Amino acid sequence: MMDWYYYIAIAAISLQGLFLVLARRNYRFALAKYKKRRASYRPRTALIVPCKGLDANFQKNITSLFNQDYEDYSLWFVVADTTDPAYDELCKLKDQLSKTSKAHDVQVLVAGQAQSCSQKIHNLLHCYERISDDVEVLAFADSDICVRSDWLSHLVWPLRQSRNGAASGYRWFIPKRNNLASLALSAVNAKVAQLLGHSPFNQAWGGAMAIRAEVFRRVDLDKIWPKAFSDDLSLSRAVKKVGMRIAFVPACLAPSYQSSTWRQLFEFGRRQFLITRVTAPWAWWFVLCSTFCSVLGLWLTPGLAVYAAMIRAKNLPLFVAVPIVFFASQLSQAIMRQRMIYKLLKKDLPRMKPAMAADILAFWIWSLLLLFFIISSAFGRTICWRGIRYKLLGPTKSIVIDTQS
């Protein structure tokens, strides 16, 4: 009886072992790379920062972009409208910080309202159309991250190798308030961040990414973006289509100081995975299947082990081993990712401690929450992002429905 479980158990244990090995590999990769000094490759770079509204720690975040230890970069901020609260604040910061910044050209641009693509992409294209021919690298940053002074030099470093079509960092949410929703946001995001490393499966993240200008044109992003919604996933898709890779840069794993309500968390989670489902369906299916297996392993196999003991099934040790392996593997992964971020963002340790504890002690809950987000994203194609509603028609096509929040 239940002989079928023998084969499933062996497959499940093997899969968990593989995930643990990959997590360990990414952990060692991050720790080996984040302290390196990147000074010998400094191509002329345009750093473009789209802004909408005043994010948490806005002034601190923007100041960190002015303070890059990088020669020969231009720093362009762009908003949709001069009525955006970010516009006046950016103009003030430009006046205050331009003289001491190494950025040789600082501008605050106004792009106007988007019609056929996301407002963010519309803003980015507005800047792209104005760059000079001598710009070698396009770098992009979001206004909700605070970066270290060598962030830009690390971000462009992988682009010296022709096989790397783009380079990317990622965000790490640090709660401004330690309410449960904010802790959950940090933990779920940490699980996703742990997937990045020395891997052909990396995806670019629009908040910290760079691409050579000639590659941008070669993969036709100047033609793809005008109808797209997602800047990063459409870039990843285009780069990989020509056989190039996305390089993950651990030193560009940047803190984002945020608080969240449950409603905001659910909207964020569904939006992120809906964009992935439409733009990169294979990645969505991978995350769905792996998360579903993790949840089953943590929540179903203990019951099966108890039932096997009650009926005195043969191979009982195997029934007992499966939940133990799942629990130990996922606990180890939680500890590993939190040890990694402790080393990468030591200055934020006092603020991170509650989120670190929440991730490690409640890792078995966050998998359920992650699965809920993924399943909720399986339905519909309409999302609201920063006060604008969009309908995603395909990987490289979207329409603006309205601009009311």
C-alpha positions as a Python dict, from the first residue, in 0.01 Angstrom:
ca = {
    (1, 'M'): (0, 0, 0),
    (2, 'M'): (121, 350, -91),
    (3, 'D'): (418, 204, -281),
    (4, 'W'): (378, 492, -528),
    (5, 'Y'): (495, 728, -257),
    (6, 'Y'): (843, 578, -263),
    (7, 'Y'): (919, 725, -605),
    (8, 'I'): (756, 1059, -529),
    (9, 'A'): (952, 1084, -203),
    (10, 'I'): (1284, 1017, -373),
    (11, 'A'): (1206, 1281, -638),
    (12, 'A'): (1098, 1534, -372),
    (13, 'I'): (1410, 1482, -161),
    (14, 'S'): (1631, 1513, -470),
    (15, 'L'): (1455, 1835, -573),
    (16, 'Q'): (1499, 1989, -229),
    (17, 'G'): (1864, 1895, -235),
    (18, 'L'): (1901, 2068, -571),
    (19, 'F'): (1737, 2388, -444),
    (20, 'L'): (1964, 2385, -141),
    (21, 'V'): (2274, 2344, -361),
    (22, 'L'): (2161, 2633, -585),
    (23, 'A'): (2094, 2854, -281),
    (24, 'R'): (2438, 2772, -142),
    (25, 'R'): (2598, 2847, -479),
    (26, 'N'): (2424, 3186, -504),
    (27, 'Y'): (2520, 3263, -143),
    (28, 'R'): (2889, 3198, -208),
    (29, 'F'): (2874, 3394, -536),
    (30, 'A'): (2727, 3700, -360),
    (31, 'L'): (2985, 3698, -81),
    (32, 'A'): (3272, 3653, -325),
    (33, 'K'): (3171, 3946, -548),
    (34, 'Y'): (3023, 4225, -336),
    (35, 'K'): (3354, 4353, -190),
    (36, 'K'): (3547, 4365, -516),
    (37, 'R'): (3684, 4698, -635),
    (38, 'R'): (3571, 4787, -989),
    (39, 'A'): (3784, 5074, -1112),
    (40, 'S'): (3934, 4971, -1445),
    (41, 'Y'): (3619, 4978, -1660),
    (42, 'R'): (3449, 5318, -1669),
    (43, 'P'): (3261, 5367, -1998),
    (44, 'R'): (3072, 5691, -2054),
    (45, 'T'): (2738, 5621, -1890),
    (46, 'A'): (2396, 5785, -1879),
    (47, 'L'): (2217, 5706, -1553),
    (48, 'I'): (1841, 5754, -1599),
    (49, 'V'): (1608, 5772, -1299),
    (50, 'P'): (1230, 5780, -1361),
    (51, 'C'): (1035, 5933, -1071),
    (52, 'K'): (670, 5954, -974),
    (53, 'G'): (575, 6092, -635),
    (54, 'L'): (792, 6103, -327),
    (55, 'D'): (903, 5757, -221),
    (56, 'A'): (1004, 5680, 136),
    (57, 'N'): (1350, 5831, 207),
    (58, 'F'): (1331, 6009, -129),
    (59, 'Q'): (1597, 6270, -50),
    (60, 'K'): (1839, 6011, 89),
    (61, 'N'): (1786, 5782, -212),
    (62, 'I'): (1839, 6056, -470),
    (63, 'T'): (2143, 6191, -285),
    (64, 'S'): (2306, 5847, -308),
    (65, 'L'): (2279, 5867, -689),
    (66, 'F'): (2453, 6205, -689),
    (67, 'N'): (2734, 6063, -473),
    (68, 'Q'): (2858, 5797, -712),
    (69, 'D'): (3235, 5753, -720),
    (70, 'Y'): (3233, 5732, -1099),
    (71, 'E'): (3383, 5967, -1353),
    (72, 'D'): (3215, 6058, -1677),
    (73, 'Y'): (2849, 5983, -1602),
    (74, 'S'): (2543, 6193, -1669),
    (75, 'L'): (2252, 6185, -1426),
    (76, 'W'): (1907, 6240, -1570),
    (77, 'F'): (1588, 6240, -1367),
    (78, 'V'): (1257, 6228, -1550),
    (79, 'V'): (895, 6282, -1447),
    (80, 'A'): (571, 6277, -1643),
    (81, 'D'): (454, 6622, -1536),
    (82, 'T'): (579, 6930, -1354),
    (83, 'T'): (287, 6892, -1111),
    (84, 'D'): (445, 6569, -979),
    (85, 'P'): (570, 6632, -622),
    (86, 'A'): (902, 6478, -723),
    (87, 'Y'): (970, 6753, -978),
    (88, 'D'): (1023, 7043, -735),
    (89, 'E'): (1216, 6821, -495),
    (90, 'L'): (1447, 6703, -774),
    (91, 'C'): (1511, 7060, -886),
    (92, 'K'): (1607, 7157, -529),
    (93, 'L'): (1839, 6859, -494),
    (94, 'K'): (1996, 6935, -830),
    (95, 'D'): (2080, 7288, -716),
    (96, 'Q'): (2218, 7162, -383),
    (97, 'L'): (2421, 6861, -498),
    (98, 'S'): (2534, 6917, -858),
    (99, 'K'): (2847, 7112, -762),
    (100, 'T'): (2988, 6833, -546),
    (101, 'S'): (2878, 6543, -767),
    (102, 'K'): (3105, 6371, -1019),
    (103, 'A'): (2811, 6364, -1261),
    (104, 'H'): (2909, 6598, -1545),
    (105, 'D'): (2554, 6654, -1664),
    (106, 'V'): (2252, 6664, -1432),
    (107, 'Q'): (1906, 6723, -1573),
    (108, 'V'): (1544, 6704, -1459),
    (109, 'L'): (1332, 6623, -1763),
    (110, 'V'): (956, 6621, -1822),
    (111, 'A'): (829, 6343, -2052),
    (112, 'G'): (453, 6404, -2073),
    (113, 'Q'): (183, 6139, -2047),
    (114, 'A'): (223, 5789, -2192),
    (115, 'Q'): (-23, 5656, -2449),
    (116, 'S'): (82, 5310, -2568),
    (117, 'C'): (328, 5189, -2302),
    (118, 'S'): (378, 5219, -1928),
    (119, 'Q'): (453, 5566, -1795),
    (120, 'K'): (789, 5444, -1670),
    (121, 'I'): (898, 5319, -2014),
    (122, 'H'): (766, 5639, -2173),
    (123, 'N'): (989, 5837, -1936),
    (124, 'L'): (1291, 5618, -2011),
    (125, 'L'): (1243, 5651, -2388),
    (126, 'H'): (1212, 6028, -2352),
    (127, 'C'): (1564, 6028, -2209),
    (128, 'Y'): (1701, 5766, -2450),
    (129, 'E'): (1603, 5980, -2748),
    (130, 'R'): (1815, 6265, -2608),
    (131, 'I'): (2140, 6086, -2526),
    (132, 'S'): (2449, 6176, -2726),
    (133, 'D'): (2622, 5933, -2959),
    (134, 'D'): (2925, 5901, -2731),
    (135, 'V'): (2723, 5740, -2449),
    (136, 'E'): (2838, 5378, -2426),
    (137, 'V'): (2616, 5246, -2144),
    (138, 'L'): (2258, 5312, -2038),
    (139, 'A'): (2200, 5259, -1666),
    (140, 'F'): (1864, 5276, -1490),
    (141, 'A'): (1770, 5321, -1125),
    (142, 'D'): (1445, 5357, -932),
    (143, 'S'): (1392, 5638, -685),
    (144, 'D'): (1304, 5403, -397),
    (145, 'I'): (1652, 5252, -351),
    (146, 'C'): (1951, 5386, -159),
    (147, 'V'): (2282, 5280, -315),
    (148, 'R'): (2647, 5271, -209),
    (149, 'S'): (2903, 5503, -366),
    (150, 'D'): (3051, 5229, -590),
    (151, 'W'): (2710, 5105, -705),
    (152, 'L'): (2740, 5237, -1062),
    (153, 'S'): (3093, 5103, -1113),
    (154, 'H'): (2975, 4757, -1003),
    (155, 'L'): (2663, 4775, -1220),
    (156, 'V'): (2850, 4844, -1545),
    (157, 'W'): (3142, 4608, -1470),
    (158, 'P'): (2991, 4288, -1622),
    (159, 'L'): (2926, 4471, -1950),
    (160, 'R'): (3298, 4460, -2033),
    (161, 'Q'): (3232, 4097, -2138),
    (162, 'S'): (3048, 4065, -2468),
    (163, 'R'): (2849, 3758, -2353),
    (164, 'N'): (2671, 3972, -2092),
    (165, 'G'): (2394, 4161, -2265),
    (166, 'A'): (2282, 4341, -1949),
    (167, 'A'): (2365, 4364, -1580),
    (168, 'S'): (2126, 4392, -1289),
    (169, 'G'): (2098, 4433, -917),
    (170, 'Y'): (1787, 4383, -708),
    (171, 'R'): (1608, 4538, -410),
    (172, 'W'): (1594, 4426, -49),
    (173, 'F'): (1296, 4560, 143),
    (174, 'I'): (1381, 4693, 489),
    (175, 'P'): (1062, 4773, 686),
    (176, 'K'): (1023, 5128, 812),
    (177, 'R'): (756, 4992, 1046),
    (178, 'N'): (769, 4639, 1181),
    (179, 'N'): (403, 4561, 1126),
    (180, 'L'): (323, 4211, 998),
    (181, 'A'): (249, 4317, 638),
    (182, 'S'): (586, 4495, 608),
    (183, 'L'): (768, 4195, 753),
    (184, 'A'): (586, 3970, 507),
    (185, 'L'): (684, 4196, 216),
    (186, 'S'): (1051, 4173, 316),
    (187, 'A'): (1041, 3795, 360),
    (188, 'V'): (864, 3718, 31),
    (189, 'N'): (1094, 3950, -162),
    (190, 'A'): (1396, 3785, 4),
    (191, 'K'): (1286, 3444, -127),
    (192, 'V'): (1284, 3582, -482),
    (193, 'A'): (1618, 3761, -439),
    (194, 'Q'): (1780, 3434, -334),
    (195, 'L'): (1716, 3291, -682),
    (196, 'L'): (1961, 3537, -838),
    (197, 'G'): (2326, 3448, -882),
    (198, 'H'): (2571, 3308, -1136),
    (199, 'S'): (2291, 3162, -1344),
    (200, 'P'): (2151, 3169, -1699),
    (201, 'F'): (1805, 3207, -1543),
    (202, 'N'): (1862, 3559, -1407),
    (203, 'Q'): (1609, 3828, -1496),
    (204, 'A'): (1689, 4199, -1503),
    (205, 'W'): (1527, 4427, -1247),
    (206, 'G'): (1441, 4777, -1366),
    (207, 'G'): (1538, 4945, -1040),
    (208, 'A'): (1908, 4873, -1099),
    (209, 'M'): (2006, 4760, -1447),
    (210, 'A'): (2250, 4856, -1722),
    (211, 'I'): (2294, 4773, -2089),
    (212, 'R'): (2540, 4882, -2354),
    (213, 'A'): (2382, 5134, -2592),
    (214, 'E'): (2477, 4930, -2897),
    (215, 'V'): (2314, 4619, -2748),
    (216, 'F'): (2003, 4822, -2666),
    (217, 'R'): (1972, 4908, -3034),
    (218, 'R'): (2083, 4567, -3161),
    (219, 'V'): (1804, 4384, -2973),
    (220, 'D'): (1550, 4646, -3093),
    (221, 'L'): (1450, 4772, -2750),
    (222, 'D'): (1395, 5114, -2902),
    (223, 'K'): (1117, 4946, -3106),
    (224, 'I'): (992, 4705, -2836),
    (225, 'W'): (957, 4950, -2546),
    (226, 'P'): (711, 5192, -2712),
    (227, 'K'): (434, 4930, -2674),
    (228, 'A'): (556, 4740, -2369),
    (229, 'F'): (461, 4759, -2002),
    (230, 'S'): (759, 4602, -1824),
    (231, 'D'): (1096, 4765, -1885),
    (232, 'D'): (1300, 4491, -1719),
    (233, 'L'): (1126, 4174, -1834),
    (234, 'S'): (1099, 4297, -2193),
    (235, 'L'): (1470, 4384, -2179),
    (236, 'S'): (1552, 4037, -2040),
    (237, 'R'): (1343, 3872, -2310),
    (238, 'A'): (1512, 4070, -2589),
    (239, 'V'): (1865, 4014, -2459),
    (240, 'K'): (1820, 3640, -2411),
    (241, 'K'): (1657, 3605, -2752),
    (242, 'V'): (1992, 3688, -2916),
    (243, 'G'): (2180, 3442, -2694),
    (244, 'M'): (2321, 3686, -2439),
    (245, 'R'): (2303, 3667, -2059),
    (246, 'I'): (2180, 3881, -1771),
    (247, 'A'): (2457, 3921, -1513),
    (248, 'F'): (2348, 3958, -1150),
    (249, 'V'): (2559, 4202, -948),
    (250, 'P'): (2548, 4131, -571),
    (251, 'A'): (2697, 4472, -484),
    (252, 'C'): (2389, 4628, -647),
    (253, 'L'): (2149, 4452, -411),
    (254, 'A'): (2015, 4779, -273),
    (255, 'P'): (1807, 4855, 38),
    (256, 'S'): (1456, 4989, -15),
    (257, 'Y'): (1302, 5134, 300),
    (258, 'Q'): (929, 5065, 283),
    (259, 'S'): (622, 5007, 494),
    (260, 'S'): (319, 4819, 370),
    (261, 'T'): (-41, 4750, 456),
    (262, 'W'): (-200, 4414, 373),
    (263, 'R'): (-389, 4572, 83),
    (264, 'Q'): (-72, 4724, -61),
    (265, 'L'): (110, 4394, -15),
    (266, 'F'): (-155, 4195, -201),
    (267, 'E'): (-168, 4452, -483),
    (268, 'F'): (212, 4445, -511),
    (269, 'G'): (237, 4066, -506),
    (270, 'R'): (-35, 4011, -764),
    (271, 'R'): (99, 4287, -989),
    (272, 'Q'): (455, 4151, -991),
    (273, 'F'): (351, 3798, -1082),
    (274, 'L'): (86, 3906, -1332),
    (275, 'I'): (350, 4105, -1518),
    (276, 'T'): (575, 3797, -1508),
    (277, 'R'): (293, 3569, -1633),
    (278, 'V'): (226, 3788, -1936),
    (279, 'T'): (584, 3891, -2015),
    (280, 'A'): (785, 3581, -1914),
    (281, 'P'): (539, 3290, -1884),
    (282, 'W'): (810, 3025, -1848),
    (283, 'A'): (945, 3205, -1540),
    (284, 'W'): (592, 3228, -1396),
    (285, 'W'): (535, 2855, -1442),
    (286, 'F'): (871, 2774, -1286),
    (287, 'V'): (798, 2981, -975),
    (288, 'L'): (444, 2840, -953),
    (289, 'C'): (559, 2477, -972),
    (290, 'S'): (855, 2518, -736),
    (291, 'T'): (648, 2709, -479),
    (292, 'F'): (361, 2459, -503),
    (293, 'C'): (604, 2173, -439),
    (294, 'S'): (754, 2357, -142),
    (295, 'V'): (411, 2412, 12),
    (296, 'L'): (307, 2051, -41),
    (297, 'G'): (633, 1932, 108),
    (298, 'L'): (593, 2144, 420),
    (299, 'W'): (220, 2104, 478),
    (300, 'L'): (110, 1771, 326),
    (301, 'T'): (397, 1530, 388),
    (302, 'P'): (381, 1550, 771),
    (303, 'G'): (20, 1429, 751),
    (304, 'L'): (119, 1149, 517),
    (305, 'A'): (397, 1048, 758),
    (306, 'V'): (148, 1026, 1045),
    (307, 'Y'): (-92, 824, 830),
    (308, 'A'): (189, 589, 720),
    (309, 'A'): (278, 531, 1085),
    (310, 'M'): (-86, 455, 1170),
    (311, 'I'): (-117, 190, 896),
    (312, 'R'): (238, 66, 956),
    (313, 'A'): (336, 119, 596),
    (314, 'K'): (661, -22, 472),
    (315, 'N'): (935, 230, 405),
    (316, 'L'): (810, 430, 704),
    (317, 'P'): (1152, 598, 753),
    (318, 'L'): (1117, 744, 404),
    (319, 'F'): (774, 889, 488),
    (320, 'V'): (926, 1053, 795),
    (321, 'A'): (1236, 1171, 609),
    (322, 'V'): (1050, 1376, 348),
    (323, 'P'): (896, 1641, 580),
    (324, 'I'): (1221, 1658, 776),
    (325, 'V'): (1420, 1720, 457),
    (326, 'F'): (1175, 1987, 337),
    (327, 'F'): (1178, 2163, 673),
    (328, 'A'): (1556, 2148, 712),
    (329, 'S'): (1620, 2256, 353),
    (330, 'Q'): (1389, 2557, 361),
    (331, 'L'): (1505, 2662, 707),
    (332, 'S'): (1866, 2644, 582),
    (333, 'Q'): (1778, 2857, 279),
    (334, 'A'): (1613, 3120, 501),
    (335, 'I'): (1918, 3134, 729),
    (336, 'M'): (2148, 3152, 428),
    (337, 'R'): (1973, 3446, 261),
    (338, 'Q'): (1959, 3640, 585),
    (339, 'R'): (2329, 3574, 656),
    (340, 'M'): (2401, 3698, 305),
    (341, 'I'): (2213, 4025, 346),
    (342, 'Y'): (2364, 4076, 691),
    (343, 'K'): (2708, 4077, 528),
    (344, 'L'): (2603, 4290, 229),
    (345, 'L'): (2407, 4555, 422),
    (346, 'K'): (2576, 4561, 763),
    (347, 'K'): (2497, 4926, 825),
    (348, 'D'): (2125, 4845, 813),
    (349, 'L'): (2147, 4553, 1055),
    (350, 'P'): (1962, 4724, 1345),
    (351, 'R'): (1667, 4800, 1118),
    (352, 'M'): (1674, 4456, 955),
    (353, 'K'): (1676, 4241, 1268),
    (354, 'P'): (1295, 4205, 1304),
    (355, 'A'): (1258, 4116, 934),
    (356, 'M'): (1547, 3869, 955),
    (357, 'A'): (1387, 3696, 1253),
    (358, 'A'): (1046, 3692, 1083),
    (359, 'D'): (1187, 3528, 771),
    (360, 'I'): (1377, 3258, 960),
    (361, 'L'): (1111, 3177, 1221),
    (362, 'A'): (810, 3189, 987),
    (363, 'F'): (959, 3067, 657),
    (364, 'W'): (689, 2797, 644),
    (365, 'I'): (418, 3068, 629),
    (366, 'W'): (579, 3286, 364),
    (367, 'S'): (570, 3002, 110),
    (368, 'L'): (191, 2994, 146),
    (369, 'L'): (170, 3369, 96),
    (370, 'L'): (394, 3352, -210),
    (371, 'L'): (177, 3077, -359),
    (372, 'F'): (-132, 3291, -298),
    (373, 'F'): (22, 3581, -492),
    (374, 'I'): (114, 3355, -783),
    (375, 'I'): (-231, 3194, -804),
    (376, 'S'): (-407, 3532, -780),
    (377, 'S'): (-199, 3652, -1075),
    (378, 'A'): (-330, 3368, -1294),
    (379, 'F'): (-649, 3562, -1361),
    (380, 'G'): (-701, 3887, -1552),
    (381, 'R'): (-465, 4122, -1733),
    (382, 'T'): (-549, 4459, -1575),
    (383, 'I'): (-330, 4618, -1309),
    (384, 'C'): (-295, 4954, -1137),
    (385, 'W'): (55, 5093, -1093),
    (386, 'R'): (131, 5431, -939),
    (387, 'G'): (-217, 5563, -1004),
    (388, 'I'): (-242, 5443, -1367),
    (389, 'R'): (-446, 5145, -1488),
    (390, 'Y'): (-305, 4930, -1767),
    (391, 'K'): (-417, 4626, -1963),
    (392, 'L'): (-138, 4388, -2060),
    (393, 'L'): (-215, 4248, -2405),
    (394, 'G'): (106, 4049, -2453),
    (395, 'P'): (477, 4029, -2372),
    (396, 'T'): (553, 4346, -2564),
    (397, 'K'): (214, 4514, -2588),
    (398, 'S'): (2, 4705, -2337),
    (399, 'I'): (-250, 4988, -2333),
    (400, 'V'): (-324, 5266, -2087),
    (401, 'I'): (-685, 5241, -1962),
    (402, 'D'): (-696, 5555, -1748),
    (403, 'T'): (-478, 5772, -1526),
    (404, 'Q'): (-703, 5781, -1222),
    (405, 'S'): (-587, 5618, -898),
}
